Structures are given as C-alpha cells and as structure tokens.
Amino acid sequence: MEIERIDGKGDEDGGGEGDVADAMSVRRAVFVDEQGVPEDVERDGKDAEAIHFVAYDDGDPIGAARLREAEAGAAKIERVAVRPARRGEGIGRRLMSAAEDAAAREGYRRVVLHAQASVVAFYLRMGYETVGERFEEAGIDHQRMEKPL
C-alpha cells in the first residue's frame, strides 16, 4: 500500500493512477453510496484548491483525504475516507499523517477538521481536541477538532 500526493489542479474526470478522479471514486463510494450524502454536497467545488492524498493497493484507490487552507495559519483536512472492506488496516491513520506532514511543510501551525461523530475517537487518538459543540453537516452529526503542528 502506498499514499500518493496529487495536486488538485489535475483533471477530476480523468482516470488512472495519480488522478484526482481516484480520490473522487473513493469518496463517492463512502460518502454518497454508503452514507447517503447528496452528490452535489460531496462535490463542493473545492477540489481544485486542495492537495489530495490517495492510498493505493496494487494500483487500486482504497482511501483518500484532502488538505486545503482553512483560515489564517491553519489547514483543514477533509473528505477522509477508506473503502469499507479495507477499514481497520491503518489506512486512515497513514492518510492523516501524510496530510499533517504536508500541512507542516506548507507552513501551517495547526490543522482543523470536521469529524463525523462516529469517528471522533479516531481523531482523539491522533492528538486532536474537540472544539465547541457538535453540529450537523450533510445530515450527519460532526465535531470541529484541532491539532497543533
């Protein structure tokens, strides 16, 4: 398994390894097909301004995450997804580490994210802290979380 960094300015509708379309295929399988998030909500128009991370196994995309600027001094990690059959293998942890490392290299001092309530414990184990109250996003309860770099 390998994690590849992909510039969001790439072709979202192309195919093959190293393409933003690989990240989109994982996100569609997890967020749209599995969780019922409307496709127009999942495809929010912010992919071109982001750095994407795709986990591959023998050329097949099995996980994805994206990183973009959130606010002054902070980057936001979003759209972290692992195909259901591959969960529990540490893929999410490796995607998060790749995104955090990239944020630090880009000069950000902290990272923020909106965690689905069901995976808050995962992010707590990775050193994130909850901020504020839970809120609803795309029909799913979320929690804002932050971590200094």
Secondary structure, DSSP 8 states (H G I E B T S, - for coil): -EEEEEETTS-TT--STTSHHHHHHHHIIIIIIIT---HHHHS-S-GGGSEEEEEEETTEEEEEEEEEEEETTEEEEEEEEE-GGGTTSSHHHHHHHHHHHHHHHTT-SEEEEEEEGGGHHHHHHTT-EEEEEEEEETTEEEEEEEEE-
